């Protein structure tokens, strides 16, 4: 079996760790969006269109 150079292992691990971190950040942002939408819908008058004029 051919050994994989340490440089490639380092880069592969960094990419894998970054993908995992980005996935967790995405989930955090989606949850924040859900909570913001819930808060917005709970406010009285939130279904009213904004005043223009």
C-alpha angles and dihedrals in degrees: 000000000000117000116236113235114253091238091063092046090051092051094043092052092047091051092047092049091047093050089052092049092048091050091053091048090051091053091048091051093047091051091049089051091051091050092047091051091050092050091048092051092048093058115100111253093015090131091058115099115247117266115257124193 
